[in-house]
Amino acid sequence: DKRVLLIDVGLPVGDLDVFFADKQKTYDLASFSEELSRLDSSLLDAMVTKIDEKLHFISTPDSAQRVVQIKPESIVPLVDIAYSDYDFVILDIGAVMDPISIHALSKADLVYVVSTLTIASLRKVNHFIQLWADLAYEPEKLSFIINKLDKTPEVSISDYEKVIGKKIEITFPRDEV
């Protein structure tokens, strides 16, 4: 019976709305940025897309013109209000680190870094870990998930863990088609 808010911060082209294509969205992340001066719990509740009674959603904008309207400094107040109204606030930042996702991450209690066991993914994760350290964010907030685990990965889990200096928390196997 927990209330959950999903916020797609994966700019410029988030993709969480694909999973909720049957729901009509009226507002997007840019709308919340525009309404920041009057944003409160009531307005937040009125603007979110309601997937069902307990699961709500804020999507990324559909156009570049709307994306550029989002102010990075608007994310923290949005997340603060959401934290007071929801049991869980899940931010999907996608694969791109920009000022908006950096502001969003500053509010995170826990960050799950989803990756695959490839050299390219490991490189990106290392860059993310370095950025996290450069921002002086707490390293204990980071947890790591391996997605699409193959029987013969490009990088072994033990080598991956050695490079990142942390244990993999969760693995998901590749779907067999």
KOLBAPA-439486 format. One record per atom (N, C-alpha, C): residue number from 0; residue in three letters; chain; atom name; x, y, z. Coordinates in nm, 3 decimals, decimal comma, m for minus. Layout:
SITE     n   res   chain   atom         u         v         w
SITE   NUM   ala       A     CA         X         Y         Z
...
! end
This chain:
SITE     n   res   chain   atom         u         v         w
SITE     0   asp       A      N     0,081    m0,119     0,000
SITE     0   asp       A     CA     0,000     0,000     0,000
SITE     0   asp       A      C     0,086     0,126     0,000
SITE     1   lys       A      N     0,199     0,121    m0,065
SITE     1   lys       A     CA     0,291     0,234    m0,071
SITE     1   lys       A      C     0,265     0,315    m0,197
SITE     2   arg       A      N     0,277     0,447    m0,182
SITE     2   arg       A     CA     0,265     0,536    m0,298
SITE     2   arg       A      C     0,403     0,555    m0,361
SITE     3   val       A      N     0,409     0,544    m0,493
SITE     3   val       A     CA     0,535     0,553    m0,567
SITE     3   val       A      C     0,521     0,656    m0,677
SITE     4   leu       A      N     0,623     0,742    m0,688
SITE     4   leu       A     CA     0,631     0,837    m0,798
SITE     4   leu       A      C     0,755     0,806    m0,881
SITE     5   leu       A      N     0,735     0,781    m1,010
SITE     5   leu       A     CA     0,845     0,763    m1,105
SITE     5   leu       A      C     0,865     0,895    m1,177
SITE     6   ile       A      N     0,988     0,944    m1,178
SITE     6   ile       A     CA     1,020     1,067    m1,251
SITE     6   ile       A      C     1,126     1,033    m1,355
SITE     7   asp       A      N     1,093     1,053    m1,481
SITE     7   asp       A     CA     1,187     1,028    m1,590
SITE     7   asp       A      C     1,270     1,154    m1,610
SITE     8   val       A      N     1,396     1,146    m1,568
SITE     8   val       A     CA     1,488     1,259    m1,579
SITE     8   val       A      C     1,590     1,230    m1,689
SITE     9   gly       A      N     1,566     1,127    m1,768
SITE     9   gly       A     CA     1,659     1,085    m1,872
SITE     9   gly       A      C     1,650     1,172    m1,995
SITE    10   leu       A      N     1,693     1,295    m1,981
SITE    10   leu       A     CA     1,686     1,390    m2,092
SITE    10   leu       A      C     1,801     1,367    m2,189
SITE    11   pro       A      N     1,786     1,397    m2,314
SITE    11   pro       A     CA     1,674     1,467    m2,373
SITE    11   pro       A      C     1,557     1,376    m2,413
SITE    12   val       A      N     1,577     1,247    m2,418
SITE    12   val       A     CA     1,468     1,159    m2,463
SITE    12   val       A      C     1,450     1,042    m2,367
SITE    13   gly       A      N     1,377     1,065    m2,260
SITE    13   gly       A     CA     1,346     0,958    m2,168
SITE    13   gly       A      C     1,254     0,857    m2,234
SITE    14   asp       A      N     1,252     0,737    m2,177
SITE    14   asp       A     CA     1,171     0,634    m2,242
SITE    14   asp       A      C     1,078     0,559    m2,146
SITE    15   leu       A      N     1,065     0,604    m2,024
SITE    15   leu       A     CA     0,975     0,536    m1,932
SITE    15   leu       A      C     0,830     0,542    m1,977
SITE    16   asp       A      N     0,792     0,648    m2,048
SITE    16   asp       A     CA     0,653     0,660    m2,090
SITE    16   asp       A      C     0,611     0,550    m2,187
SITE    17   val       A      N     0,706     0,483    m2,249
SITE    17   val       A     CA     0,674     0,372    m2,338
SITE    17   val       A      C     0,599     0,263    m2,260
SITE    18   phe       A      N     0,633     0,245    m2,134
SITE    18   phe       A     CA     0,569     0,142    m2,053
SITE    18   phe       A      C     0,429     0,182    m2,008
SITE    19   phe       A      N     0,395     0,308    m2,025
SITE    19   phe       A     CA     0,264     0,358    m1,984
SITE    19   phe       A      C     0,192     0,425    m2,100
SITE    20   ala       A      N     0,210     0,371    m2,220
SITE    20   ala       A     CA     0,157     0,432    m2,342
SITE    20   ala       A      C     0,005     0,444    m2,340
SITE    21   asp       A      N    m0,061     0,361    m2,260
SITE    21   asp       A     CA    m0,207     0,366    m2,256
SITE    21   asp       A      C    m0,260     0,478    m2,167
SITE    22   lys       A      N    m0,171     0,548    m2,098
SITE    22   lys       A     CA    m0,212     0,657    m2,010
SITE    22   lys       A      C    m0,187     0,792    m2,078
SITE    23   gln       A      N    m0,287     0,875    m2,079
SITE    23   gln       A     CA    m0,274     1,008    m2,139
SITE    23   gln       A      C    m0,201     1,100    m2,042
SITE    24   lys       A      N    m0,090     1,157    m2,086
SITE    24   lys       A     CA    m0,018     1,252    m2,001
SITE    24   lys       A      C    m0,054     1,394    m2,043
SITE    25   thr       A      N    m0,077     1,476    m1,944
SITE    25   thr       A     CA    m0,110     1,616    m1,969
SITE    25   thr       A      C     0,010     1,705    m1,941
SITE    26   tyr       A      N     0,088     1,664    m1,841
SITE    26   tyr       A     CA     0,203     1,743    m1,797
SITE    26   tyr       A      C     0,330     1,660    m1,808
SITE    27   asp       A      N     0,442     1,730    m1,823
SITE    27   asp       A     CA     0,572     1,663    m1,828
SITE    27   asp       A      C     0,668     1,735    m1,733
SITE    28   leu       A      N     0,792     1,693    m1,730
SITE    28   leu       A     CA     0,889     1,750    m1,639
SITE    28   leu       A      C     0,905     1,901    m1,658
SITE    29   ala       A      N     0,895     1,947    m1,781
SITE    29   ala       A     CA     0,904     2,092    m1,808
SITE    29   ala       A      C     0,787     2,166    m1,743
SITE    30   ser       A      N     0,671     2,105    m1,741
SITE    30   ser       A     CA     0,554     2,167    m1,677
SITE    30   ser       A      C     0,580     2,193    m1,529
SITE    31   phe       A      N     0,643     2,098    m1,463
SITE    31   phe       A     CA     0,674     2,113    m1,321
SITE    31   phe       A      C     0,778     2,222    m1,301
SITE    32   ser       A      N     0,873     2,230    m1,391
SITE    32   ser       A     CA     0,976     2,334    m1,383
SITE    32   ser       A      C     0,911     2,473    m1,399
SITE    33   glu       A      N     0,815     2,482    m1,490
SITE    33   glu       A     CA     0,747     2,609    m1,514
SITE    33   glu       A      C     0,661     2,652    m1,395
SITE    34   glu       A      N     0,608     2,556    m1,323
SITE    34   glu       A     CA     0,517     2,585    m1,211
SITE    34   glu       A      C     0,587     2,585    m1,076
SITE    35   leu       A      N     0,717     2,590    m1,076
SITE    35   leu       A     CA     0,794     2,576    m0,952
SITE    35   leu       A      C     0,753     2,677    m0,844
SITE    36   ser       A      N     0,725     2,798    m0,881
SITE    36   ser       A     CA     0,695     2,901    m0,781
SITE    36   ser       A      C     0,566     2,872    m0,705
SITE    37   arg       A      N     0,477     2,796    m0,764
SITE    37   arg       A     CA     0,352     2,764    m0,694
SITE    37   arg       A      C     0,334     2,614    m0,667
SITE    38   leu       A      N     0,440     2,537    m0,691
SITE    38   leu       A     CA     0,431     2,392    m0,674
SITE    38   leu       A      C     0,420     2,355    m0,527
SITE    39   asp       A      N     0,318     2,279    m0,496
SITE    39   asp       A     CA     0,299     2,225    m0,362
SITE    39   asp       A      C     0,239     2,085    m0,378
SITE    40   ser       A      N     0,205     2,022    m0,267
SITE    40   ser       A     CA     0,153     1,885    m0,272
SITE    40   ser       A      C     0,026     1,873    m0,356
SITE    41   ser       A      N    m0,064     1,969    m0,344
SITE    41   ser       A     CA    m0,190     1,964    m0,418
SITE    41   ser       A      C    m0,166     1,975    m0,568
SITE    42   leu       A      N    m0,080     2,070    m0,608
SITE    42   leu       A     CA    m0,052     2,088    m0,750
SITE    42   leu       A      C     0,024     1,966    m0,805
SITE    43   leu       A      N     0,118     1,915    m0,727
SITE    43   leu       A     CA     0,190     1,794    m0,769
SITE    43   leu       A      C     0,091     1,682    m0,796
SITE    44   asp       A      N    m0,001     1,659    m0,704
SITE    44   asp       A     CA    m0,100     1,552    m0,719
SITE    44   asp       A      C    m0,189     1,574    m0,842
SITE    45   ala       A      N    m0,221     1,697    m0,870
SITE    45   ala       A     CA    m0,307     1,728    m0,985
SITE    45   ala       A      C    m0,233     1,711    m1,118
SITE    46   met       A      N    m0,101     1,726    m1,117
SITE    46   met       A     CA    m0,024     1,726    m1,242
SITE    46   met       A      C     0,036     1,591    m1,280
SITE    47   val       A      N     0,060     1,503    m1,184
SITE    47   val       A     CA     0,123     1,375    m1,218
SITE    47   val       A      C     0,029     1,290    m1,304
SITE    48   thr       A      N     0,087     1,202    m1,384
SITE    48   thr       A     CA     0,009     1,104    m1,458
SITE    48   thr       A      C    m0,015     0,987    m1,364
SITE    49   lys       A      N    m0,139     0,951    m1,346
SITE    49   lys       A     CA    m0,175     0,844    m1,252
SITE    49   lys       A      C    m0,187     0,712    m1,328
SITE    50   ile       A      N    m0,089     0,625    m1,307
SITE    50   ile       A     CA    m0,091     0,494    m1,370
SITE    50   ile       A      C    m0,198     0,409    m1,301
SITE    51   asp       A      N    m0,199     0,413    m1,170
SITE    51   asp       A     CA    m0,307     0,358    m1,089
SITE    51   asp       A      C    m0,311     0,435    m0,958
SITE    52   glu       A      N    m0,385     0,387    m0,863
SITE    52   glu       A     CA    m0,404     0,462    m0,738
SITE    52   glu       A      C    m0,273     0,490    m0,665
SITE    53   lys       A      N    m0,179     0,397    m0,670
SITE    53   lys       A     CA    m0,055     0,409    m0,592
SITE    53   lys       A      C     0,069     0,441    m0,675
SITE    54   leu       A      N     0,061     0,427    m0,807
SITE    54   leu       A     CA     0,176     0,450    m0,895
SITE    54   leu       A      C     0,150     0,572    m0,982
SITE    55   his       A      N     0,234     0,674    m0,966
SITE    55   his       A     CA     0,222     0,798    m1,042
SITE    55   his       A      C     0,351     0,821    m1,119
SITE    56   phe       A      N     0,345     0,910    m1,219
SITE    56   phe       A     CA     0,454     0,923    m1,315
SITE    56   phe       A      C     0,467     1,065    m1,366
SITE    57   ile       A      N     0,592     1,108    m1,384
SITE    57   ile       A     CA     0,623     1,235    m1,453
SITE    57   ile       A      C     0,716     1,200    m1,569
SITE    58   ser       A      N     0,675     1,235    m1,690
SITE    58   ser       A     CA     0,753     1,199    m1,809
SITE    58   ser       A      C     0,846     1,312    m1,851
SITE    59   thr       A      N     0,939     1,278    m1,938
SITE    59   thr       A     CA     1,021     1,380    m2,002
SITE    59   thr       A      C     0,937     1,447    m2,111
SITE    60   pro       A      N     0,974     1,568    m2,151
SITE    60   pro       A     CA     0,900     1,635    m2,259
SITE    60   pro       A      C     0,919     1,563    m2,393
SITE    61   asp       A      N     0,822     1,585    m2,482
SITE    61   asp       A     CA     0,828     1,523    m2,615
SITE    61   asp       A      C     0,904     1,606    m2,717
SITE    62   ser       A      N     0,935     1,732    m2,684
SITE    62   ser       A     CA     1,001     1,817    m2,783
SITE    62   ser       A      C     1,126     1,882    m2,724
SITE    63   ala       A      N     1,220     1,912    m2,811
SITE    63   ala       A     CA     1,343     1,978    m2,769
SITE    63   ala       A      C     1,314     2,116    m2,709
SITE    64   gln       A      N     1,214     2,185    m2,764
SITE    64   gln       A     CA     1,179     2,317    m2,711
SITE    64   gln       A      C     1,136     2,308    m2,565
SITE    65   arg       A      N     1,068     2,201    m2,528
SITE    65   arg       A     CA     1,024     2,183    m2,390
SITE    65   arg       A      C     1,141     2,138    m2,301
SITE    66   val       A      N     1,229     2,055    m2,354
SITE    66   val       A     CA     1,344     2,007    m2,276
SITE    66   val       A      C     1,429     2,124    m2,229
SITE    67   val       A      N     1,457     2,220    m2,316
SITE    67   val       A     CA     1,545     2,330    m2,280
SITE    67   val       A      C     1,480     2,426    m2,179
SITE    68   gln       A      N     1,351     2,413    m2,157
SITE    68   gln       A     CA     1,282     2,496    m2,058
SITE    68   gln       A      C     1,303     2,447    m1,915
SITE    69   ile       A      N     1,354     2,325    m1,900
SITE    69   ile       A     CA     1,371     2,268    m1,766
SITE    69   ile       A      C     1,494     2,328    m1,701
SITE    70   lys       A      N     1,475     2,386    m1,585
SITE    70   lys       A     CA     1,585     2,446    m1,511
SITE    70   lys       A      C     1,640     2,342    m1,413
SITE    71   pro       A      N     1,772     2,318    m1,416
SITE    71   pro       A     CA     1,829     2,219    m1,324
SITE    71   pro       A      C     1,791     2,245    m1,177
SITE    72   glu       A      N     1,787     2,372    m1,139
SITE    72   glu       A     CA     1,758     2,404    m0,999
SITE    72   glu       A      C     1,612     2,376    m0,962
SITE    73   ser       A      N     1,527     2,344    m1,058
SITE    73   ser       A     CA     1,387     2,312    m1,027
SITE    73   ser       A      C     1,370     2,167    m0,983
SITE    74   ile       A      N     1,468     2,084    m1,006
SITE    74   ile       A     CA     1,454     1,941    m0,975
SITE    74   ile       A      C     1,454     1,917    m0,825
SITE    75   val       A      N     1,543     1,982    m0,751
SITE    75   val       A     CA     1,553     1,958    m0,606
SITE    75   val       A      C     1,423     1,993    m0,536
SITE    76   pro       A      N     1,362     2,110    m0,559
SITE    76   pro       A     CA     1,234     2,137    m0,491
SITE    76   pro       A      C     1,124     2,038    m0,531
SITE    77   leu       A      N     1,121     1,997    m0,657
SITE    77   leu       A     CA     1,023     1,898    m0,701
SITE    77   leu       A      C     1,041     1,768    m0,623
SITE    78   val       A      N     1,164     1,721    m0,613
SITE    78   val       A     CA     1,191     1,597    m0,541
SITE    78   val       A      C     1,159     1,614    m0,392
SITE    79   asp       A      N     1,191     1,729    m0,335
SITE    79   asp       A     CA     1,159     1,752    m0,194
SITE    79   asp       A      C     1,009     1,741    m0,168
SITE    80   ile       A      N     0,928     1,801    m0,252
SITE    80   ile       A     CA     0,782     1,792    m0,236
SITE    80   ile       A      C     0,737     1,647    m0,256
SITE    81   ala       A      N     0,793     1,582    m0,356
SITE    81   ala       A     CA     0,757     1,443    m0,382
SITE    81   ala       A      C     0,793     1,354    m0,262
SITE    82   tyr       A      N     0,909     1,377    m0,201
SITE    82   tyr       A     CA     0,949     1,298    m0,084
SITE    82   tyr       A      C     0,848     1,309     0,029
SITE    83   ser       A      N     0,786     1,426     0,044
SITE    83   ser       A     CA     0,690     1,443     0,152
SITE    83   ser       A      C     0,556     1,377     0,121
SITE    84   asp       A      N     0,528     1,351    m0,008
SITE    84   asp       A     CA     0,397     1,297    m0,048
SITE    84   asp       A      C     0,397     1,150    m0,086
SITE    85   tyr       A      N     0,515     1,095    m0,114
SITE    85   tyr       A     CA     0,523     0,957    m0,161
SITE    85   tyr       A      C     0,614     0,875    m0,071
SITE    86   asp       A      N     0,586     0,745    m0,066
SITE    86   asp       A     CA     0,671     0,655     0,011
SITE    86   asp       A      C     0,803     0,630    m0,061
SITE    87   phe       A      N     0,795     0,626    m0,195
SITE    87   phe       A     CA     0,915     0,605    m0,277
SITE    87   phe       A      C     0,912     0,701    m0,395
SITE    88   val       A      N     1,025     0,764    m0,421
SITE    88   val       A     CA     1,041     0,849    m0,539
SITE    88   val       A      C     1,156     0,788    m0,617
SITE    89   ile       A      N     1,125     0,742    m0,737
SITE    89   ile       A     CA     1,224     0,675    m0,822
SITE    89   ile       A      C     1,258     0,767    m0,938
SITE    90   leu       A      N     1,386     0,800    m0,951
SITE    90   leu       A     CA     1,434     0,887    m1,057
SITE    90   leu       A      C     1,510     0,802    m1,159
SITE    91   asp       A      N     1,466     0,803    m1,282
SITE    91   asp       A     CA     1,538     0,735    m1,390
SITE    91   asp       A      C     1,616     0,842    m1,464
SITE    92   ile       A      N     1,749     0,843    m1,444
SITE    92   ile       A     CA     1,830     0,948    m1,507
SITE    92   ile       A      C     1,882     0,907    m1,644
SITE    93   gly       A      N     1,860     0,784    m1,684
SITE    93   gly       A     CA     1,908     0,739    m1,814
SITE    93   gly       A      C     2,059     0,726    m1,814
SITE    94   ala       A      N     2,117     0,735    m1,932
SITE    94   ala       A     CA     2,261     0,712    m1,946
SITE    94   ala       A      C     2,342     0,841    m1,954
SITE    95   val       A      N     2,276     0,955    m1,955
SITE    95   val       A     CA     2,345     1,082    m1,973
SITE    95   val       A      C     2,349     1,160    m1,842
SITE    96   met       A      N     2,467     1,202    m1,802
SITE    96   met       A     CA     2,481     1,287    m1,684
SITE    96   met       A      C     2,485     1,432    m1,729
SITE    97   asp       A      N     2,385     1,506    m1,689
SITE    97   asp       A     CA     2,377     1,647    m1,722
SITE    97   asp       A      C     2,344     1,723    m1,594
SITE    98   pro       A      N     2,340     1,856    m1,597
SITE    98   pro       A     CA     2,311     1,931    m1,474
SITE    98   pro       A      C     2,178     1,892    m1,408
SITE    99   ile       A      N     2,080     1,855    m1,486
SITE    99   ile       A     CA     1,950     1,817    m1,429
SITE    99   ile       A      C     1,962     1,686    m1,353
SITE   100   ser       A      N     2,026     1,586    m1,413
SITE   100   ser       A     CA     2,040     1,457    m1,342
SITE   100   ser       A      C     2,132     1,471    m1,222
SITE   101   ile       A      N     2,233     1,555    m1,230
SITE   101   ile       A     CA     2,322     1,577    m1,115
SITE   101   ile       A      C     2,245     1,639    m0,999
SITE   102   his       A      N     2,158     1,736    m1,028
SITE   102   his       A     CA     2,075     1,793    m0,922
SITE   102   his       A      C     1,981     1,686    m0,864
SITE   103   ala       A      N     1,925     1,604    m0,951
SITE   103   ala       A     CA     1,834     1,499    m0,905
SITE   103   ala       A      C     1,908     1,400    m0,813
SITE   104   leu       A      N     2,027     1,361    m0,853
SITE   104   leu       A     CA     2,104     1,265    m0,773
SITE   104   leu       A      C     2,144     1,320    m0,637
SITE   105   ser       A      N     2,154     1,451    m0,625
SITE   105   ser       A     CA     2,193     1,509    m0,497
SITE   105   ser       A      C     2,089     1,479    m0,388
SITE   106   lys       A      N     1,967     1,446    m0,427
SITE   106   lys       A     CA     1,860     1,418    m0,332
SITE   106   lys       A      C     1,842     1,269    m0,305
SITE   107   ala       A      N     1,914     1,185    m0,375
SITE   107   ala       A     CA     1,892     1,040    m0,366
SITE   107   ala       A      C     1,937     0,982    m0,233
SITE   108   asp       A      N     1,855     0,892    m0,181
SITE   108   asp       A     CA     1,892     0,814    m0,063
SITE   108   asp       A      C     1,974     0,693    m0,105
SITE   109   leu       A      N     1,945     0,642    m0,224
SITE   109   leu       A     CA     2,010     0,524    m0,277
SITE   109   leu       A      C     2,010     0,534    m0,429
SITE   110   val       A      N     2,121     0,497    m0,490
SITE   110   val       A     CA     2,133     0,501    m0,636
SITE   110   val       A      C     2,170     0,362    m0,685
SITE   111   tyr       A      N     2,085     0,307    m0,771
SITE   111   tyr       A     CA     2,116     0,180    m0,836
SITE   111   tyr       A      C     2,173     0,210    m0,973
SITE   112   val       A      N     2,296     0,171    m0,995
SITE   112   val       A     CA     2,362     0,189    m1,123
SITE   112   val       A      C     2,344     0,060    m1,201
SITE   113   val       A      N     2,270     0,067    m1,312
SITE   113   val       A     CA     2,240    m0,050    m1,393
SITE   113   val       A      C     2,337    m0,053    m1,510
SITE   114   ser       A      N     2,401    m0,168    m1,528
SITE   114   ser       A     CA     2,505    m0,181    m1,629
SITE   114   ser       A      C     2,502    m0,322    m1,688
SITE   115   thr       A      N     2,586    m0,344    m1,786
SITE   115   thr       A     CA     2,607    m0,477    m1,841
SITE   115   thr       A      C     2,755    m0,512    m1,825
SITE   116   leu       A      N     2,788    m0,637    m1,846
SITE   116   leu       A     CA     2,926    m0,681    m1,829
SITE   116   leu       A      C     3,004    m0,668    m1,961
SITE   117   thr       A      N     3,013    m0,542    m2,006
SITE   117   thr       A     CA     3,093    m0,512    m2,124
SITE   117   thr       A      C     3,199    m0,408    m2,085
SITE   118   ile       A      N     3,302    m0,402    m2,164
SITE   118   ile       A     CA     3,409    m0,305    m2,137
SITE   118   ile       A      C     3,353    m0,162    m2,149
SITE   119   ala       A      N     3,270    m0,138    m2,249
SITE   119   ala       A     CA     3,213    m0,003    m2,266
SITE   119   ala       A      C     3,128     0,036    m2,145
SITE   120   ser       A      N     3,046    m0,056    m2,095
SITE   120   ser       A     CA     2,963    m0,026    m1,978
SITE   120   ser       A      C     3,048    m0,004    m1,854
SITE   121   leu       A      N     3,150    m0,085    m1,838
SITE   121   leu       A     CA     3,239    m0,071    m1,723
SITE   121   leu       A      C     3,308     0,065    m1,726
SITE   122   arg       A      N     3,348     0,109    m1,843
SITE   122   arg       A     CA     3,410     0,241    m1,858
SITE   122   arg       A      C     3,313     0,351    m1,815
SITE   123   lys       A      N     3,188     0,342    m1,860
SITE   123   lys       A     CA     3,087     0,442    m1,823
SITE   123   lys       A      C     3,062     0,441    m1,673
SITE   124   val       A      N     3,056     0,323    m1,614
SITE   124   val       A     CA     3,034     0,313    m1,470
SITE   124   val       A      C     3,151     0,374    m1,394
SITE   125   asn       A      N     3,272     0,350    m1,440
SITE   125   asn       A     CA     3,389     0,412    m1,376
SITE   125   asn       A      C     3,383     0,564    m1,384
SITE   126   his       A      N     3,343     0,616    m1,497
SITE   126   his       A     CA     3,327     0,762    m1,510
SITE   126   his       A      C     3,220     0,812    m1,414
SITE   127   phe       A      N     3,111     0,737    m1,402
SITE   127   phe       A     CA     3,004     0,776    m1,310
SITE   127   phe       A      C     3,055     0,777    m1,166
SITE   128   ile       A      N     3,128     0,673    m1,128
SITE   128   ile       A     CA     3,182     0,665    m0,991
SITE   128   ile       A      C     3,276     0,783    m0,965
SITE   129   gln       A      N     3,358     0,819    m1,063
SITE   129   gln       A     CA     3,449     0,932    m1,047
SITE   129   gln       A      C     3,372     1,063    m1,033
SITE   130   leu       A      N     3,270     1,080    m1,116
SITE   130   leu       A     CA     3,186     1,200    m1,106
SITE   130   leu       A      C     3,119     1,206    m0,968
SITE   131   trp       A      N     3,068     1,094    m0,923
SITE   131   trp       A     CA     3,004     1,085    m0,790
SITE   131   trp       A      C     3,102     1,131    m0,682
SITE   132   ala       A      N     3,226     1,082    m0,690
SITE   132   ala       A     CA     3,329     1,121    m0,592
SITE   132   ala       A      C     3,363     1,269    m0,606
SITE   133   asp       A      N     3,375     1,318    m0,729
SITE   133   asp       A     CA     3,407     1,460    m0,751
SITE   133   asp       A      C     3,299     1,552    m0,693
SITE   134   leu       A      N     3,175     1,505    m0,694
SITE   134   leu       A     CA     3,065     1,583    m0,639
SITE   134   leu       A      C     3,054     1,569    m0,487
SITE   135   ala       A      N     3,142     1,487    m0,429
SITE   135   ala       A     CA     3,145     1,462    m0,284
SITE   135   ala       A      C     3,015     1,400    m0,235
SITE   136   tyr       A      N     2,949     1,321    m0,321
SITE   136   tyr       A     CA     2,830     1,247    m0,280
SITE   136   tyr       A      C     2,877     1,122    m0,204
SITE   137   glu       A      N     2,793     1,072    m0,117
SITE   137   glu       A     CA     2,830     0,961    m0,030
SITE   137   glu       A      C     2,841     0,830    m0,109
SITE   138   pro       A      N     2,960     0,767    m0,109
SITE   138   pro       A     CA     2,980     0,645    m0,188
SITE   138   pro       A      C     2,892     0,528    m0,143
SITE   139   glu       A      N     2,853     0,526    m0,015
SITE   139   glu       A     CA     2,770     0,415     0,033
SITE   139   glu       A      C     2,628     0,418    m0,023
SITE   140   lys       A      N     2,592     0,525    m0,090
SITE   140   lys       A     CA     2,459     0,532    m0,153
SITE   140   lys       A      C     2,454     0,454    m0,285
SITE   141   leu       A      N     2,569     0,418    m0,338
SITE   141   leu       A     CA     2,575     0,350    m0,467
SITE   141   leu       A      C     2,561     0,199    m0,452
SITE   142   ser       A      N     2,472     0,141    m0,533
SITE   142   ser       A     CA     2,459    m0,004    m0,546
SITE   142   ser       A      C     2,461    m0,036    m0,694
SITE   143   phe       A      N     2,506    m0,156    m0,726
SITE   143   phe       A     CA     2,528    m0,190    m0,866
SITE   143   phe       A      C     2,447    m0,312    m0,908
SITE   144   ile       A      N     2,386    m0,300    m1,024
SITE   144   ile       A     CA     2,303    m0,406    m1,082
SITE   144   ile       A      C     2,358    m0,439    m1,220
SITE   145   ile       A      N     2,367    m0,568    m1,248
SITE   145   ile       A     CA     2,406    m0,612    m1,382
SITE   145   ile       A      C     2,281    m0,661    m1,453
SITE   146   asn       A      N     2,255    m0,606    m1,570
SITE   146   asn       A     CA     2,141    m0,643    m1,651
SITE   146   asn       A      C     2,191    m0,721    m1,772
SITE   147   lys       A      N     2,107    m0,808    m1,826
SITE   147   lys       A     CA     2,137    m0,885    m1,947
SITE   147   lys       A      C     2,263    m0,969    m1,929
SITE   148   leu       A      N     2,270    m1,038    m1,816
SITE   148   leu       A     CA     2,385    m1,123    m1,787
SITE   148   leu       A      C     2,388    m1,243    m1,882
SITE   149   asp       A      N     2,496    m1,254    m1,959
SITE   149   asp       A     CA     2,516    m1,365    m2,052
SITE   149   asp       A      C     2,592    m1,478    m1,982
SITE   150   lys       A      N     2,586    m1,596    m2,043
SITE   150   lys       A     CA     2,662    m1,709    m1,990
SITE   150   lys       A      C     2,812    m1,688    m2,007
SITE   151   thr       A      N     2,851    m1,616    m2,109
SITE   151   thr       A     CA     2,993    m1,585    m2,133
SITE   151   thr       A      C     3,009    m1,435    m2,153
SITE   152   pro       A      N     3,011    m1,360    m2,042
SITE   152   pro       A     CA     3,020    m1,214    m2,054
SITE   152   pro       A      C     3,158    m1,168    m2,100
SITE   153   glu       A      N     3,161    m1,048    m2,154
SITE   153   glu       A     CA     3,286    m0,986    m2,198
SITE   153   glu       A      C     3,379    m0,960    m2,079
SITE   154   val       A      N     3,321    m0,924    m1,964
SITE   154   val       A     CA     3,396    m0,899    m1,840
SITE   154   val       A      C     3,333    m0,985    m1,732
SITE   155   ser       A      N     3,414    m1,054    m1,655
SITE   155   ser       A     CA     3,359    m1,138    m1,547
SITE   155   ser       A      C     3,308    m1,050    m1,432
SITE   156   ile       A      N     3,217    m1,106    m1,355
SITE   156   ile       A     CA     3,165    m1,032    m1,239
SITE   156   ile       A      C     3,279    m0,999    m1,143
SITE   157   ser       A      N     3,370    m1,093    m1,119
SITE   157   ser       A     CA     3,479    m1,067    m1,024
SITE   157   ser       A      C     3,572    m0,957    m1,075
SITE   158   asp       A      N     3,602    m0,955    m1,206
SITE   158   asp       A     CA     3,685    m0,847    m1,261
SITE   158   asp       A      C     3,612    m0,714    m1,254
SITE   159   tyr       A      N     3,484    m0,715    m1,283
SITE   159   tyr       A     CA     3,402    m0,594    m1,277
SITE   159   tyr       A      C     3,405    m0,538    m1,135
SITE   160   glu       A      N     3,384    m0,625    m1,036
SITE   160   glu       A     CA     3,383    m0,582    m0,896
SITE   160   glu       A      C     3,520    m0,528    m0,854
SITE   161   lys       A      N     3,627    m0,589    m0,903
SITE   161   lys       A     CA     3,761    m0,538    m0,870
SITE   161   lys       A      C     3,780    m0,396    m0,924
SITE   162   val       A      N     3,736    m0,373    m1,046
SITE   162   val       A     CA     3,755    m0,243    m1,109
SITE   162   val       A      C     3,673    m0,135    m1,039
SITE   163   ile       A      N     3,547    m0,165    m1,004
SITE   163   ile       A     CA     3,463    m0,062    m0,942
SITE   163   ile       A      C     3,482    m0,054    m0,790
SITE   164   gly       A      N     3,543    m0,157    m0,733
SITE   164   gly       A     CA     3,569    m0,155    m0,589
SITE   164   gly       A      C     3,447    m0,181    m0,503
SITE   165   lys       A      N     3,344    m0,239    m0,560
SITE   165   lys       A     CA     3,221    m0,272    m0,487
SITE   165   lys       A      C     3,164    m0,403    m0,538
SITE   166   lys       A      N     3,080    m0,465    m0,457
SITE   166   lys       A     CA     3,012    m0,588    m0,496
SITE   166   lys       A      C     2,890    m0,556    m0,582
SITE   167   ile       A      N     2,860    m0,646    m0,674
SITE   167   ile       A     CA     2,737    m0,639    m0,752
SITE   167   ile       A      C     2,623    m0,686    m0,660
SITE   168   glu       A      N     2,520    m0,605    m0,648
SITE   168   glu       A     CA     2,408    m0,638    m0,559
SITE   168   glu       A      C     2,310    m0,736    m0,623
SITE   169   ile       A      N     2,279    m0,712    m0,751
SITE   169   ile       A     CA     2,174    m0,788    m0,818
SITE   169   ile       A      C     2,218    m0,815    m0,961
SITE   170   thr       A      N     2,182    m0,933    m1,012
SITE   170   thr       A     CA     2,203    m0,961    m1,155
SITE   170   thr       A      C     2,071    m1,008    m1,215
SITE   171   phe       A      N     2,049    m0,968    m1,340
SITE   171   phe       A     CA     1,934    m1,013    m1,416
SITE   171   phe       A      C     1,985    m1,080    m1,542
SITE   172   pro       A      N     1,943    m1,203    m1,568
SITE   172   pro       A     CA     1,990    m1,272    m1,689
SITE   172   pro       A      C     1,930    m1,212    m1,815
SITE   173   arg       A      N     2,001    m1,233    m1,924
SITE   173   arg       A     CA     1,948    m1,191    m2,056
SITE   173   arg       A      C     1,825    m1,275    m2,084
SITE   174   asp       A      N     1,720    m1,211    m2,137
SITE   174   asp       A     CA     1,600    m1,284    m2,175
SITE   174   asp       A      C     1,632    m1,371    m2,295
SITE   175   glu       A      N     1,597    m1,497    m2,285
SITE   175   glu       A     CA     1,615    m1,588    m2,398
SITE   175   glu       A      C     1,490    m1,579    m2,485
SITE   176   val       A      N     1,511    m1,552    m2,614
SITE   176   val       A     CA     1,395    m1,536    m2,703
SITE   176   val       A      C     1,369    m1,664    m2,774
! end
